[in-house]
Amino acid sequence: MKVIIDDKIPYIKGALEPFAEVVYLPGSKTTPEVVKDADALITRTRTICNERLLAGSSVKFIATATIGYDHIDTDYCKRAGIAWTNAPGCNAGSVEQYIASALHTWALEKREKLREKTIGIIGVGNVGSKVARFCETLGMKVLLNDPPRERAEGPEKFVPLDAILREADIITFHVPLNLDGTDATWHMAGPDFFGKLAKKPLVINSCRGEVLDTPAVKDALVNGRIAGFIADCWENEPDIDLELLKMAYLATPHIAGYSKDGKANGTRMSVQALSRFFNLDLIDWQPKEIELPDTTEIFMDGSRRDEESVIAEAVLSTYDIESDSDRLKSSPEKFEKFRGDYPVRREFPVYTIHAKNVDKSTIHKLKTIGFRVIELP
């Protein structure tokens, strides 16, 4: 058995060697010649798994250690009898942290209270659900839009898109990229979308760049139809629109899901899926030695502070989105390098807050968000 593994996948070396011949390659070097005699591929998004790569090969199984799978030609795989799997929800906590940092950064600079805002969440899967939970914990009014879930579960929890266009102060996208069909999302935020906005919302895209029409976003910013734009995902990555980059309030190089926890989850899910397919003894395999940040301890005093400022301090102590934005805006030509050399970022549950003079209700919310909390006298 031979397995080709993208060398950007962390924590996997040594896991499969007892069971298979393993070759580690950059996604750009995973060619038809290389995969011809491979039985399986474990990839990330830069490996395009289509007929050109796979035709005539021995590949029976593909695992992508990512939520997205638009780099896999699923129709071809079905015709060719190649099984595939992605890692749904693997980095949901990481994107939740990204959105939390973005919201608090924006609110602090603009002197806004998030608890007074209405947020529209478009796409309520693994990621959107976590974002909704975080925003509800803050006391925000949360509007959920997800037509596939609404059809399956009923309309009680969901609102039509028009309600978000009317009511939302903030709109955040968490949909997959669907090019056509009933639930097509390609350029779903185009001229018509921005033309129907009743308020001037902050707009955030951390799902897929092609969900938003770049010229329409720029036009909405120039003409004041939106208050600001936060982008992690871009059309034509890594050759992103430099004009939109300059206009964006915060701009990052597609790293919202790049916490070490998210990457470890994607690796675990891929190894376990491959184990199930080939009946290997790895069904309970877990990544080891996940890096930690310099500190996992947060000390805070809540004296004469409101709840939102305490939560903001906790969130921003785990991730400073502005540093990622500053780097990309200064050197957009390093888009791929920033992704490849991304520093250690860990999610909320890794951190312990040592809280002094913090209300019980705020401590409960910090725990709900995922922090460990030690109350100090």
Secondary structure, DSSP 8 states (H G I E B T S, - for coil): -EEEEETT-TT-TTTSTTTSEEEEE-GGG--HHHHTT-SEEEE-TTS-BSHHHHTT----EEEESSS--TTB-HHHHHHHT-EEE--TTTTHHHHHHHHHHHHHHHHHHHT--GGG-EEEEE--SHHHHHHHHHHHHHT-EEEEE-HHHHHHH-STT---HHHHHHH-SEEEE------SSTT--TT-BSHHHHHT-SS--EEEE-S-GGGB-HHHHHHHHHTTSSSEEEES--TTTTS--HHHHHH-SEE-SS-TT--HHHHHHHHHHHHHHHHHHHT-S-TT---------S--EEEEE-TT--HHHHHHHHHHHH--HHHHHHHHHH-GGGHHHHHHT------GGG-EEEEES--HHHHHHHHHHT-EEEEE-
